[in-house]
Amino acid sequence: MADPFYADGFRFTCTRCSFCCRGEPGFVFLSREDLRRLLRRLGLDFKSFFEEYCTLVDTGTGMALSLREVARDVAGEKASCDCALWDNGGCAVYEDRPVQCATYPFWSTIVESSASWSEEARSCPGIGAGELRSREYIEERLLARRGAGTIVLSYGVDPECMDADTILGS
């Protein structure tokens, strides 16, 4: 089997530019560990957290818990699709951000080819800058994202009637 094209590593550092958190629509799916960290960080119970920050996304097998997008007018321009946890200075929970965010840009769809990596680099100023990230580092991020899992609720379950212990299986 041939080495992946990232075998020699890539330079990357998060510049906190917020490109991956704002402007474009998308989903940030939450794992159980993400939910634990965010509830602790924000000091909220599940119902309050869900009402303020979450939405459900139909995955075809159930409803996945995702961070909600918030429309904001930026400098008089059209509304953007910002992560509900983004604040004026950037991510309000950066140190405790979801694994999906913490592993960016080392996602399988981005590191699958030099073309997809180059395409992402056009929007992300951290790609090609900073520390050289080894193949091992990149593969750890790929595994972390795959291994985190996503909270998926059965169809018909009302999350407003649930608590963290039920969601987290505590």
Secondary structure as GFF3:
##gff-version 3
##sequence-region A 1 170
A	DSSP	beta_strand	10	12	.	.	.	ID=ss1
A	DSSP	three_ten_helix	19	21	.	.	.	ID=ss2
A	DSSP	beta_strand	28	29	.	.	.	ID=ss3
A	DSSP	alpha_helix	32	42	.	.	.	ID=ss4
A	DSSP	alpha_helix	46	53	.	.	.	ID=ss5
A	DSSP	beta_strand	54	58	.	.	.	ID=ss6
A	DSSP	beta_strand	63	67	.	.	.	ID=ss7
A	DSSP	beta_strand	69	74	.	.	.	ID=ss8
A	DSSP	beta_strand	77	83	.	.	.	ID=ss9
A	DSSP	beta_strand	86	87	.	.	.	ID=ss10
A	DSSP	beta_strand	90	91	.	.	.	ID=ss11
A	DSSP	three_ten_helix	94	96	.	.	.	ID=ss12
A	DSSP	alpha_helix	99	102	.	.	.	ID=ss13
A	DSSP	alpha_helix	108	111	.	.	.	ID=ss14
A	DSSP	alpha_helix	114	121	.	.	.	ID=ss15
A	DSSP	beta_strand	127	133	.	.	.	ID=ss16
A	DSSP	alpha_helix	135	148	.	.	.	ID=ss17
A	DSSP	beta_strand	152	153	.	.	.	ID=ss18
A	DSSP	three_ten_helix	159	161	.	.	.	ID=ss19
A	DSSP	alpha_helix	164	168	.	.	.	ID=ss20
###
